[in-house]
Amino acid sequence: MKCCLLFLTFSTICFAADWTINLEYSLNDFSTSSPLGTIELRRNYDGNYTGSFKSSQEKDFGKKLLEAKDQTYSVRAKSSTQPGQEFLTTSKACLLLRSNLFHLFWVSTNGQQLQTITVFPDPVASQNQIEDPENPQAPSKTCQLPSNHVTSGAPSGTVTVSTRGVLPTPDTASFVQRIEQEKRAKQHGADADNRSFLAKYWMYILPVVLFAFLSNAVNPENQEGGGQQ
Amino acid sequence: MTRLIWLLWLTLISGSLAIFEDQVGKLDWRKELVGCPNNVVFDKVERGSDRIILTTDEDILSALSLNTGEIAWRRILEKRTNPSYTPVVSTSDQDYIYTVSDEGRSIRVFRKADGVLNWQYLLDEEKSEIADIITTSTNIFVTNSRKIAIFEKNRETPIGVHNLPAGVRFSKFVRSADEILNLVIRENSQSIDVRSVSPENVEVVRSIQGNVKNIEKCEIVGENLVCYHSDSLTVFNVQSGTSKDISTALTITQIGGNSKYLIVRSQSSVKIYGENLLEVAKIDGKYDAFSLSNDYLILASKGEIRVVSLQNGNVLFKTNLASSETRVSPRRIYASSTKDIELIVIGEDCKIEMIVIEIGKQAIIEWKREESLMRISAVEMVDLPLSESQQLIEDEFDEQQHNIISAFIRRIVVQIGQIRRWAIRSVEQLFAITATFSSKNGNGFSDFVKSVKQSASTSFSKDGPFERDLFNIRKLIIVSTLDGVIFGLDSAGGDILWRFYLGENFSPLKSEISGNSQLPLFVQRTTAHYQLNGQASVIFSDSVTSNGIIVSFNPITGEIVSREVLGGKIKRVSLLPNIDKSTHVHPLIILQTNGAIKYFPEIEEVQGSLHMLDVEKDNRIVGGLKINLAKKTIKKVWSGNLGLSQNDQIIAIKGKPYNQKVHSQGRVLIDRNVQYKYINPNLAAIAAINPTSQILTIILVDVVSGQIVHSASIGKAAGPVHFVHSENWLAYSYWSEKGRRTELGIIELYESSDSPSQKETFNSLIPTEHAPVVMTQAYIYANGVEAMSVSETEQGLTTRSILLALPCGNIHEVSKRILDATRPFEVTQAMREEMIIGYMPEIPIATEEMINYNQTIHRVRGIKAAPAGLESTSLVLAYGTDLFFTRLTPSGTFDILKDDFDHVLISLVLTALVVGSYVAKRWARANALAAQWA
């Protein structure tokens, strides 16, 4: 029984952590709008959120987009944790068509608060097909679509959640630790160096020996020469 | 070992950063300022030079030489946090100056001769809106809104403190007959309390009945307290405790006077009242300021100065200074008369002028100081126009037609021109050399070398023709100040080349985010288009109608090209990246509060769209606006709260300079791989602080898409927060409450994939395949930071340096290599070979890295860096209380010959060698011939 209660409380915590963002889209600046789907955010064991997009399964989504392919594609989001607040994001209908109606939702969060949501076309699909990256000098050009684009079907998408990070602080602790470690290593190294005197300082001894040897080799001749004279 | 290497490296680097003794003042200059005076006292001494002692709006106490206007000494006191509080008040005797500063908290005594602090005493822990000080031969009396303190002149502790009742809003001393009286007006009080103040005792002697509504309109005139209200004047006699009302039939704007006379100034006339408040004279005319000295009343208006006798109001002297269009109305004047009248005029533009008036003869402006330079709002550096020969070369390659003969003729013409110019210049130099020879009687070789060097340096000096030099190092600095004056400064020596005032109704724009006043300055057309003059514009608002006004001018000459009054208030103003094809002008885009969009100058063919970040400060809602430039429509493309709560205060929002150059796309890693920088030109950095929870948040947001690329926060942080946003990184400084120290942080963004995801142009609407990699690091900085900036070079190839202005008056140059997020904890042998610096938690502060060596500059508010023509060199102007300009070489002078490179010696040695070898050859041949004959 106790165990069961524990499980129950645990599960409620789990469900309370769930958090949904309702999305609706419009192709005419919200004169009319239709539901796009919901993003469900679920808390991981490590405290971060992962999101998944559940589409509204609207069948003629692609067709609507194609009809308004030169229009702005706006998405309005309402988070269940922030009642009364609306988040707006826009993209181009053309870009979504090029990426075969595949969305990438960039959700930026701070705890259980939504900071912003941004809708992107899928990067892989759209990047492959953009031969002419949008020229800001000629924006009036109409939407060019590849021949194999998909216009039927419901929207689909993935969700990337980025949470607010923590700014670093100066890492004095590990630096001090490293210095200590180095110091210790040095001490150990000095103690451990029990090579023989010759093995350690041969590079200083060798020139001295060589010099002595050479001068010895030269001097006797001189002395001999002097003797002859 | 690593530390040793690090130290070695540091000494090597810092050694190359520092300058030599003989380079002092060669590449840099400093301008010291005192600020806009609010009180001037003439200090005439029997021995030594006469001086004036100023206290200024910037809370600086200074002494200027009366003859030259140079600063004798200057003491920078605590700056008021609230401008409505009383500025520094002072009084002086023979040897000392007594001041109350720091918002009525400190009493300080300075020696007059050299400004040395004699003693100081903390009067009060709390701030006070008002303060006054008066001295007798032995005592000092000080008052603020809570107490009256009595000091002996040579003791730094008070001999008596008298507490005032609560709610004091006026407390001033009056020297009356042989005693000191103190007048206090309390809130909601119908009377003025008069206290007699003596070293022994402070007591209320009487109270004068009378209702004083507006204490700003009360002055102590002689022994009376005079208050005015529209046209009526109330004179409270302190001695007798009576008051008298008189009607002047004028709307009073200013009162003043001495114990004998009371002067009342209105918009159209000035009245002199004599004893028993009888009207002595009325002088008609619009005057802006007056001053009394002995028997003279000096009146000043925009272009005229008039000296009037106080006894009868007769005009003794009248002079027109200059054409009134070029002059600015005076704000205050101060006069002192002995034989002649010395007049200090402080204009509305904070220009201090010293005028000597010889009555009946003439008035001469002896000197002037431009003190508005202390309140610089924006700085731009403009290239000087091309020289004649450079223009000819440009012309040659500009030509479109390829006719061989015409091109040949053109080439010949150009070269003849070059030869002619070279000849003229050499002749001039020759003259200069002979002149130096004739003036000097020393005829040693070293003298010759020195004179040649000197003449070489004079050809590069300040008096040369006003044109671009070889390396484009000399620039013209345009400066806009909050007093409404625009200056053109010569970067070679800081001389003011031109100035103009924006007009009486000038009022700066106010930033919604920080609440600071600003006078934005934009360079719309640089001097790169040599056929056309440059164009720069300033934007401000009319103080009466609060409509926007744009004044555009030629940045080289300061000539005003146009003045356009807009039909509404300005909300946002920005420089368009688009360029008008025919005029090469970058138009300004102006968003008005009524929603209208305007271009200046009007542009016909404009396409595309512009994205702007929009912040609703109160609701903490941040959004992106897309402006369709052709249709002039604004559309919101994204919005969100960026995670900012109601308590979060946005401190600053910074984008990147749109013309910033990033030379290398990536960073080479130790394993020879390349990590590509995430260079998003649309990225804006937002810093917000929550004072209650002490959380500092930094958000990097893409303005076009609204994507938060990175956001992070830190607890236990407090202001001041400064940051710079450049290339792919953001450096910031804050006060850490936890460590009780200033810390510097750095955030760097890199692409997560191995190849740059967007090669040619960056498109914010398409995401990178993976989220960018964020690298962060923080360092301890053992000093406060007042301002932060980053060096800029021509191609962005040189390692950048971060410039930190310190409260102690130094500017510290920190290489980006040190303030780096990628410094490794463990330095391996391979890293050491690559000169990678390991992580140390502290940024070392070496005195050699101070770019202003011992030239301290105080209260730095901003640092402007601009590229020079040489890649190694960045030009830096730091501004605050002082101006400081220098050349910065963040990676050393790799493309410049050393300053002491001896051109003369080398060429002499070379010619000697050539000649020697030739002679030796002849000699050898002769010898060989002789040998053969022998």
Interface residues (C-beta under 8 A of the other chain):
Chain A: D29 T72 Q82 Q85 E86 F87 L88 T89 T90 S91 K92 L95 L104 W106 S108 T109 N110 Q113 L114 Q115 T116 I117 T118 F120 P121 P123 V124 S126 Q127 I130 P133 E134 P136 Q137 A138 P139 S140 T160 S162 R164 G165 V166 L167 P168 T169 P170 D171 T172 S174 F175 R178 I179 E182
Chain B: M1 T2 R3 Q607 G608 S609 G623 K635 K636 V637 W638 S639 G640 N641 L642 G643 L696 T697 I698 I699 V701 D702 S705 G706 Q707 I708 H710 S711 A712 S713 I714 S736 K738 G739 E743 G745 I747 S757 Q758 E760 T761 N763 L765 I766 P767 T768 E769 A771 V774 T776 Q777 A778 Y779 I780 F825 E826 Y839 M840 P841 E842
